[in-house]
Amino acid sequence: MSKQDNDRDSDTTSPALDKSGKRQPENTLGVRAVLLSILDTSTRLFVPSVGGTVAGLWIDVSYDTRPWFTIIGVILGTLLAIFLVYAQIRAIDKEKEPLVRT
């Protein structure tokens, strides 16, 4: 094996270093974007659904109307979650549209 082959092999296994010998950050922009998108979608689904359920339970306990406001809260929370995810998907689709239509 030549010295060049050894250098090439060691470059793939060792972290990339800049001129001062410090480790360069890895290119994780794609991974971060995916994780943030998953977190954003999860939040859009979780918060309205749980919020509607908790609000419905609180109203039912306060006014002794079980289970009506809990059911209404679950339905409204679910509808709001669906709307928020739909709006997120539309915003992503708008970003992907070409600037010039042919």
C-alpha positions in Angstrom: 0.0 0.0 0.0 1.3 3.4 -0.8 1.4 6.4 1.5 -1.3 8.1 -0.5 -3.7 5.1 0.1 -2.9 5.2 3.8 -3.7 8.9 3.9 -7.0 8.4 2.1 -8.0 5.6 4.4 -7.1 7.6 7.5 -9.1 10.6 6.3 -12.3 8.6 6.1 -12.0 7.2 9.7 -10.6 10.2 11.5 -12.5 13.5 12.1 -11.9 16.4 9.7 -9.4 18.9 11.1 -8.9 22.5 10.0 -5.5 24.2 9.6 -5.1 24.9 13.3 -5.8 21.3 14.2 -9.3 21.8 15.6 -12.0 19.5 14.7 -14.4 20.8 12.0 -18.1 20.5 12.7 -19.8 17.7 10.7 -22.3 18.6 8.1 -25.5 17.9 10.1 -27.8 20.6 8.5 -30.0 17.9 6.8 -30.3 15.9 10.0 -31.2 19.0 12.0 -33.8 20.1 9.5 -35.5 16.7 9.6 -35.5 16.6 13.4 -36.9 20.1 13.6 -39.6 19.2 11.1 -40.5 16.1 13.1 -40.6 18.2 16.3 -42.7 20.9 14.7 -45.2 18.4 13.4 -45.4 16.5 16.7 -46.0 19.8 18.5 -48.8 20.8 16.1 -50.5 17.4 16.7 -49.9 17.1 20.4 -50.6 20.5 21.9 -54.1 21.1 20.4 -55.3 17.5 21.0 -54.2 17.4 24.6 -55.2 21.0 25.2 -58.7 20.4 23.9 -59.0 17.3 26.0 -57.8 19.0 29.2 -60.0 22.0 28.6 -63.0 19.7 28.0 -62.3 17.8 31.2 -61.9 21.0 33.2 -65.2 22.3 32.0 -66.9 19.0 32.6 -65.6 18.8 36.2 -66.4 22.5 36.9 -70.0 22.3 35.6 -70.8 18.6 36.1 -71.5 18.0 32.5 -69.5 14.8 31.9 -68.6 13.7 29.2 -70.0 16.3 26.7 -67.3 19.0 26.9 -64.5 16.4 26.9 -65.9 14.9 23.7 -66.2 18.4 22.2 -62.7 19.3 23.4 -61.2 16.1 21.8 -63.0 16.8 18.5 -62.0 20.5 18.4 -58.4 19.7 19.3 -58.2 17.0 16.7 -59.7 19.3 14.0 -57.3 22.1 15.0 -54.3 19.7 14.9 -55.3 18.5 11.4 -55.6 22.1 10.2 -52.2 23.1 11.6 -50.5 20.1 10.0 -52.3 20.9 6.7 -51.1 24.5 6.9 -47.6 23.3 7.5 -47.6 21.0 4.5 -49.0 23.8 2.3 -46.2 26.1 3.5 -43.6 23.5 2.6 -45.2 23.0 -0.8 -45.1 26.7 -1.5 -41.4 26.8 -0.8 -40.8 24.0 -3.3 -42.7 25.7 -6.2 -40.5 27.0 -8.9 -40.1 30.8 -9.2 -40.9 30.8 -13.0 -43.8 28.8 -14.3 -43.6 27.4 -17.8 
